Amino acid sequence: MNEVIETLLDYASQQNLIEDSDRIYCRNRILSLLKEENYEMTNERVSYKYVNDLLAPLCDMAVQKGIIEDTLRNRDAFDSEIMNCFIQRPSDLISKFELLRNQDPKASTDFFYHLSVSSNYIRKDRIDKNVSYKANTKYGMMEITINLSKPEKDPRDIAKAGQSVSTSYPSCVLCKECEGYHGNSKCDGRSNHRVLPLSLNGEKWFFQYSPYVYYNEHCIVLRNDHVPMKTSKETFARLTEFVSLFPHYFLGSNADLPIVGGSILSHDHFQGGNYDFAMANAEVYSEFDLNGIKAQRLYWPLSVLRLKGKDRSSLVECAGHILDVWRNYSDESVDLYAHTGETMHNTITSIARMRNNEYELDLVFRNNRTSDEHPMGIFHPHQEVHHIKKENIGLIEVMGLAVLPARLKDEMNGMKDYLLNGSCDQSIESHKVWLNELKDKYDWTNENVDDILKKEIADVFVQGLEHCGIYTFDSAGDIAFKNLINTIEGTIK
């Protein structure tokens, strides 16, 4: 085991987590966690691909000694404690980040992202298991990810959570209080987690990376206070200020209503990163002028209006006005109703970026009304696509990246067997109607089945996005969209 510890210390040094003068201290902190009093130095080393290859045997040792119970949650919490031995305190990290940011914003995010990966807060060994590919569609190159990186809950951990004393600390998994937290039955251990303070729109926010990155440098910007998501003009001010500070990143906000919002509506937050999604490069379908602000309707499955300009305050004012109009806008020609009684249905998903020294702010019009025909949402993936995607279409999916459930990896093997050989098992029962349509559409061979099936899955995802779109690309949709623009123009002061 000593050779594992020495190899881990070498790794920390190579990743610039520690300096040579830190080595003895870090070794002793690890020994303390393992409750080891004796140690013999060694020149032996072990081979590894991921840092988790070194952490796993140390977790095994902790299990054998009765330090932790052998569940994934406990092992994750323990190896986070080990990696925390190598990470700077928040105050030191903040100072270094701010120094780099003042010199070069990209250098500061490069530094923080490297720290988040090398410290195993971002568990690259799990993320690399995700099945990811791109597929060309009529709207551009969509991306498909079958998410295998987020582990399933261990039944023993679930049972403990049910027996545990209720706690309100941290309030949720996004809260800043998760930084360095050892974890409890409802919150994963995050001893190696760090967050950095930011000022946006004169308010205190924090910057961190997602532990389950779905794209390059997938970051989360969270509000200091645990308050619910709320889309407002201030949302647009915060997004555009962030991309002013980090012009190589985009930043987006989920909508603030159930069904059309993201998975966490209880804590105001944004998601961003150093990445161009397909929506960023969508074709322009039509253009408008909104009081000097260039506005473009995008050719995209959801209904998107892009605002462009160099003056941030004018852009934010325009976006705020559009939101005010949209909150109360109804059009029965497209089955759009803003309210049911006092219940509000209209809101906006928004994404900001800098391009060619100009702000771009994409406003995605959303409505969460339900009906007897579509109980999960009229502008939500409909029943016929639920075999592939039925969860909320949040910010990431809006931009063109499908995050699909892990079950699809095994189900795809069953689909291929059915298409090639007619073999059928229970796992593909939900796909049978769709697969029977595909059976007659192509001449299936071992050589083409993978590529065609991936393309067809992407097309189902796009169909689900189209269900979320309010305005179609035909004469009726064009007229209805122009009526919305006319209403916006007619109320601009």
C-alpha positions in Angstrom: 0.0 0.0 0.0 2.9 2.3 0.6 3.9 2.3 -3.1 0.3 3.4 -3.9 0.6 6.4 -1.5 4.0 7.4 -2.9 2.6 7.2 -6.5 -0.3 9.3 -5.4 2.1 11.9 -4.0 4.0 11.8 -7.3 0.7 12.4 -9.1 -0.1 15.4 -6.9 3.3 16.9 -7.6 3.1 16.3 -11.3 -0.3 18.0 -11.5 1.0 21.0 -9.6 -1.3 20.4 -6.7 1.6 20.3 -4.2 5.3 21.3 -4.1 8.1 19.1 -2.8 8.0 20.8 0.6 4.4 19.7 1.0 5.1 16.0 0.5 5.7 14.9 4.1 2.8 16.9 5.4 0.4 15.4 2.7 1.7 11.9 3.4 1.0 12.2 7.0 -2.5 13.6 6.4 -3.3 10.5 4.3 -1.9 8.2 7.0 -4.1 10.0 9.5 -7.2 9.3 7.4 -6.2 5.6 7.1 -5.5 5.5 10.9 -1.9 4.3 10.2 0.8 5.0 12.8 3.7 3.3 11.1 5.1 3.8 7.6 8.1 2.6 5.7 9.4 4.6 2.7 9.6 2.8 -0.6 10.9 3.5 -4.1 8.4 1.2 -5.6 5.6 2.7 -7.8 2.4 1.4 -9.4 0.9 2.0 -12.8 -2.4 3.8 -13.3 -4.6 5.4 -15.9 -6.8 7.6 -13.7 -6.2 8.9 -10.2 -9.1 6.8 -9.0 -6.9 3.7 -9.8 -4.8 5.0 -6.9 -7.6 6.0 -4.6 -9.6 2.7 -5.0 -7.1 0.6 -3.0 -6.9 3.2 -0.3 -10.7 3.0 0.0 -10.4 -0.8 0.1 -8.0 -0.4 3.0 -10.4 1.9 4.8 -13.2 -0.6 4.3 -11.0 -3.5 5.7 -10.1 -1.5 8.7 -13.8 -0.5 9.4 -13.2 3.2 8.8 -15.9 3.4 6.2 -18.8 1.2 5.1 -18.3 -0.3 1.6 -20.9 1.8 -0.3 -20.2 4.0 -3.3 -21.3 7.1 -1.4 -18.9 6.4 1.5 -16.0 5.5 -0.8 -16.5 8.7 -2.7 -16.6 10.8 0.5 -13.4 9.1 1.7 -11.4 9.5 -1.5 -12.6 13.2 -1.6 -11.0 13.6 1.9 -7.8 12.1 0.6 -7.6 14.5 -2.4 -8.4 17.4 -0.1 -5.0 16.8 1.5 -3.5 18.3 -1.7 -5.8 21.3 -2.3 -5.2 24.9 -1.3 -7.5 26.5 1.2 -10.2 28.7 -0.4 -8.6 32.0 0.5 -5.3 31.0 -1.2 -7.2 29.6 -4.2 -9.3 32.8 -4.5 -6.2 35.0 -4.5 -4.5 33.0 -7.2 -7.6 32.9 -9.4 -8.2 36.7 -9.1 -4.5 37.4 -9.9 -4.8 35.2 -13.1 -8.2 36.7 -14.0 -6.8 40.2 -13.9 -4.1 39.1 -16.3 -6.0 36.8 -18.6 -9.5 35.5 -17.9 -8.9 32.3 -19.9 -5.8 31.5 -17.8 -7.8 31.8 -14.6 -10.5 29.3 -15.8 -7.8 27.0 -17.2 -6.2 26.9 -13.7 -9.4 26.3 -11.9 -10.7 23.6 -14.3 -7.3 21.8 -14.1 -7.6 21.8 -10.3 -11.1 20.5 -10.4 -10.1 17.6 -12.7 -6.7 16.7 -11.1 -8.3 16.8 -7.6 -10.8 14.2 -8.8 -13.7 16.5 -8.0 -14.6 16.0 -11.6 -14.3 12.2 -11.8 -12.9 11.8 -15.3 -12.8 8.0 -15.0 -16.6 8.0 -14.9 -17.2 10.7 -17.4 -15.1 8.9 -20.0 -17.6 6.0 -19.8 -20.4 8.2 -21.3 -21.5 7.3 -24.8 -21.2 10.5 -26.9 -21.6 11.2 -30.6 -22.7 13.8 -33.0 -25.4 13.5 -35.7 -26.3 15.8 -38.5 -29.9 17.0 -38.6 -31.9 19.6 -40.5 -31.0 22.1 -37.7 -27.3 21.3 -37.7 -25.0 18.9 -35.8 -26.8 17.7 -32.7 -24.9 16.0 -29.9 -26.1 12.9 -28.0 -24.8 11.8 -24.6 -25.9 8.6 -22.9 -25.1 9.5 -19.3 -23.2 6.8 -17.5 -21.1 9.0 -15.2 -23.6 9.7 -12.5 -23.8 6.5 -10.4 -27.0 5.0 -9.2 -27.8 5.1 -5.5 -26.7 2.2 -3.4 -29.8 0.6 -1.7 -27.9 0.8 1.6 -27.3 4.5 1.3 -31.0 5.0 0.4 -32.0 3.0 3.5 -29.7 5.2 5.7 -31.1 8.4 4.2 -34.6 7.2 5.2 -33.5 6.6 8.8 -31.3 9.7 9.1 -32.2 12.8 11.1 -33.5 15.6 8.8 -30.9 18.3 8.2 -31.1 21.7 6.4 -27.3 22.0 6.0 -26.4 22.4 3.2 -29.8 23.5 2.0 -29.2 21.8 -1.4 -26.4 20.3 -3.5 -25.7 23.7 -5.2 -25.2 25.8 -2.0 -21.8 27.3 -1.3 -21.9 25.4 2.0 -21.1 22.2 0.1 -17.5 23.5 -0.3 -15.3 21.0 1.7 -18.3 19.3 3.2 -17.8 15.7 4.4 -21.3 14.8 3.2 -24.4 13.2 4.8 -27.0 10.7 3.8 -28.6 13.3 1.5 -25.6 15.2 0.2 -22.5 13.6 -1.4 -19.1 14.2 0.3 -17.3 17.1 -1.3 -14.2 17.6 0.7 -12.3 18.4 -2.5 -14.9 20.8 -3.8 -14.0 24.5 -4.2 -16.2 27.6 -5.2 -15.0 31.0 -6.1 -16.8 34.3 -5.4 -18.1 36.6 -8.2 -19.9 39.9 -8.3 -22.7 39.9 -10.8 -25.1 42.8 -11.1 -23.8 44.1 -7.7 -24.7 40.8 -6.0 -22.7 38.0 -4.5 -22.5 34.8 -6.7 -20.1 31.9 -6.8 -18.4 30.0 -9.6 -17.7 26.3 -9.7 -17.5 23.4 -12.1 -20.1 20.6 -12.4 -18.8 17.3 -11.1 -20.6 15.6 -14.0 -19.4 17.7 -17.0 -21.5 17.2 -20.1 -19.3 19.4 -22.3 -15.9 21.2 -22.1 -15.5 23.2 -18.8 -19.1 22.8 -17.8 -19.4 25.3 -15.0 -22.2 26.4 -12.6 -22.7 29.9 -11.3 -24.8 30.0 -8.2 -26.4 32.7 -6.1 -25.1 33.3 -2.6 -28.5 33.0 -1.1 -30.6 29.8 -1.4 -33.5 31.4 -3.3 -35.6 29.9 -6.1 -35.0 30.4 -9.8 -36.5 33.7 -11.1 -36.2 34.9 -14.6 -36.2 38.7 -14.8 -34.4 41.6 -16.5 -31.7 41.1 -13.8 -31.1 37.6 -15.1 -30.1 39.1 -18.4 -27.8 41.6 -16.7 -26.1 38.9 -14.7 -25.6 36.6 -17.8 -24.1 39.4 -19.9 -21.9 40.7 -17.1 -20.5 37.2 -16.7 -19.5 36.9 -20.4 -17.9 40.4 -20.1 -15.7 38.9 -17.3 -15.1 35.7 -19.2 -15.6 36.3 -22.9 -14.4 32.8 -23.9 -17.4 31.3 -22.0 -21.1 31.3 -22.6 -23.6 31.4 -19.7 -27.2 30.4 -19.7 -30.2 30.2 -17.4 -32.8 27.6 -17.2 -36.4 28.8 -17.2 -38.0 29.4 -13.8 -41.1 27.2 -14.1 -41.7 23.5 -13.7 -41.7 21.3 -16.9 -39.8 23.9 -18.9 -37.2 24.5 -16.2 -34.2 22.5 -15.2 -33.8 19.8 -12.5 -33.1 22.3 -9.7 -35.5 25.2 -9.4 -35.0 25.8 -5.7 -31.6 27.6 -6.0 -31.0 30.4 -8.5 -28.1 29.3 -10.7 -26.7 29.4 -14.2 -24.7 26.9 -16.4 -21.9 27.8 -18.8 -18.6 26.8 -20.2 -16.0 27.0 -22.9 -18.1 25.4 -25.6 -20.1 26.1 -28.8 -23.4 24.2 -29.0 -25.2 23.7 -32.3 -27.7 26.5 -31.4 -24.9 29.0 -31.3 -24.4 28.4 -35.0 -28.0 28.0 -36.0 -29.1 29.6 -39.3 -30.9 33.0 -39.2 -34.5 32.5 -40.4 -35.6 36.2 -40.3 -34.4 39.5 -38.9 -36.0 42.4 -37.1 -35.0 45.7 -35.6 -36.1 46.4 -32.0 -35.5 50.0 -31.2 -31.9 49.8 -32.6 -31.2 46.3 -31.3 -30.7 43.6 -34.0 -33.0 40.7 -33.4 -32.9 37.4 -35.3 -35.3 34.5 -35.3 -33.2 31.4 -35.5 -34.0 28.3 -37.5 -34.1 26.0 -34.5 -36.6 23.4 -33.2 -37.5 25.6 -30.2 -38.6 29.2 -30.7 -35.5 31.5 -30.3 -35.0 35.2 -30.7 -31.4 36.3 -30.7 -30.5 39.8 -29.7 -27.2 41.3 -30.8 -25.4 44.5 -29.9 -22.3 46.1 -28.4 -24.1 48.1 -25.8 -24.9 45.8 -22.9 -27.4 48.0 -21.1 -29.5 48.5 -24.2 -29.5 44.8 -24.8 -30.6 44.0 -21.3 -33.3 46.7 -21.4 -34.6 45.2 -24.7 -34.6 41.6 -23.3 -36.3 42.8 -20.1 -39.1 44.4 -22.2 -39.5 41.2 -24.3 -39.8 39.1 -21.1 -42.5 41.5 -19.8 -44.5 41.2 -23.0 -44.1 37.4 -23.2 -45.2 36.8 -19.6 -48.7 37.9 -20.6 -48.8 37.0 -24.3 -51.4 34.6 -25.6 -52.1 33.5 -29.2 -54.8 30.9 -29.7 -53.7 30.3 -33.3 -50.6 28.4 -31.8 -52.5 27.1 -28.7 -50.5 29.6 -26.5 -52.1 30.8 -23.3 -50.1 32.8 -20.8 -52.3 32.1 -17.8 -54.7 29.6 -16.4 -56.5 31.5 -13.7 -53.6 32.9 -11.6 -51.2 30.3 -12.8 -48.5 31.7 -15.1 -47.3 29.6 -18.0 -44.9 31.8 -20.1 -41.2 32.2 -19.4 -37.8 32.3 -21.1 -34.7 30.2 -21.2 -31.8 32.6 -21.9 -28.1 32.2 -23.1 -25.4 34.9 -23.4 -22.1 34.8 -25.2 -19.6 37.2 -26.8 -18.9 36.9 -30.5 -16.8 39.3 -32.6 -16.7 41.8 -29.6 -20.5 41.8 -29.6 -23.0 40.5 -27.1 -25.4 37.8 -28.2 -28.4 37.0 -26.0 -30.6 34.1 -27.1 -34.2 34.2 -25.7 -36.0 30.9 -26.0 -39.8 31.3 -25.6 -41.2 28.6 -23.2 -44.7 27.7 -22.1 -45.5 25.0 -19.5 -49.3 24.5 -19.9 -50.6 21.0 -19.8 -53.7 19.3 -21.3 -55.6 16.0 -21.2 -53.8 15.0 -24.4 -50.4 16.1 -23.1 -50.4 15.8 -19.3 -46.7 16.3 -19.1 -46.8 19.5 -21.1 -48.2 20.7 -24.4 -44.8 22.2 -25.3 -42.9 19.3 -23.9 -41.7 16.1 -25.6 -44.9 14.2 -26.5 -45.7 10.6 -25.7 -44.4 9.2 -29.0 -40.8 10.2 -28.1 -40.8 9.2 -24.5 -39.1 5.9 -25.2 -36.0 8.0 -25.9 -36.5 11.2 -24.0 -39.3 12.2 -21.7 -37.5 14.3 -19.0 -37.6 18.1 -18.9 -35.9 19.9 -21.8 -33.6 22.1 -19.8 -30.9 24.5 -20.8 -28.4 21.9 -22.1 -31.0 20.1 -24.3 -32.3 23.5 -25.5 -28.9 24.3 -27.0 -28.7 20.9 -28.8 -27.1 18.4 -26.5 -29.3 15.4 -25.5 -28.6 14.0 -22.1 -30.2 10.5 -22.4 -30.7 7.9 -19.6 -28.1 5.2 -19.0 -30.6 2.5 -19.8 -30.3 3.3 -23.5 -26.8 1.9 -23.8 -28.0 -1.7 -23.2 -31.3 -1.1 -25.0 -29.4 0.0 -28.1 -27.8 -3.5 -28.2 -31.3 -5.0 -28.1 -32.5 -2.6 -30.8 -29.7 -3.7 -33.1 -30.4 -7.3 -32.5 -34.1 -6.8 -33.3 -33.4 -4.8 -36.5 -30.8 -7.4 -37.8 -32.3 -10.6 -36.5 -35.8 -10.0 -35.3 -34.8 -11.0 -31.7 -36.8 -9.2 -29.1 -36.6 -9.0 -25.3 -38.4 -7.0 -22.6 -35.8 -4.2 -22.6 -36.9 -2.9 -26.0 -40.6 -3.2 -25.6 -41.1 0.6 -25.3 -39.2 1.0 -28.6 -41.2 -1.6 -30.6 -43.5 0.7 -32.5 -40.6 3.0 -33.5 -38.4 0.0 -34.4 -41.0 -1.5 -36.6 -41.1 1.7 -38.6 -37.4 1.7 -38.9 -37.3 -2.0 -40.0 -39.0 -1.2 -43.3 -37.1 2.1 -43.8 -33.6 0.7 -44.4 -31.8 -2.4 -45.6 -30.1 -3.3 -42.3 -26.6 -4.8 -42.2 -23.9 -5.3 -39.5 -22.0 -2.5 -41.2 -24.6 0.2 -41.1 -26.8 -0.6 -38.1 -24.7 1.5 -35.6 -24.6 4.6 -37.7 -28.2 4.6 -38.8 -29.5 3.8 -35.3 -27.5 6.7 -33.8 -28.8 9.0 -36.5 -32.4 7.9 -35.8 -32.1 8.4 -32.1 -30.8 11.9 -32.8 -33.9 12.6 -35.0 -36.2 11.5 -32.2 -34.4 13.9 -29.9 -34.9 16.7 -32.4 -38.6 15.7 -32.7 -38.9 16.1 -29.0 -37.3 19.6 -29.2 -39.8 20.5 -32.0 -42.6 19.6 -29.6 -41.2 22.3 -27.3 -41.2 24.9 -30.0 -44.2 27.3 -30.0 -43.8 28.7 -33.6 -43.5 26.4 -36.6 -41.6 27.2 -39.8 -44.6 27.5 -42.1 -46.9 30.3 -43.0 -49.0 29.9 -39.8 -46.0 29.9 -37.6 -44.4 32.8 -39.5 -47.5 35.0 -39.1 -47.8 34.1 -35.4 -44.2 34.9 -34.7 -44.4 38.2 -36.6 -47.5 39.1 -34.5 -45.4 38.6 -31.4 -42.7 40.9 -32.8 -45.3 43.5 -33.7 -46.6 43.4 -30.2 -43.1 43.8 -28.8 -42.4 46.7 -31.2 -45.7 48.4 -30.4 -45.0 48.5 -26.7 -41.3 49.6 -26.7 -41.1 53.1 -25.1 
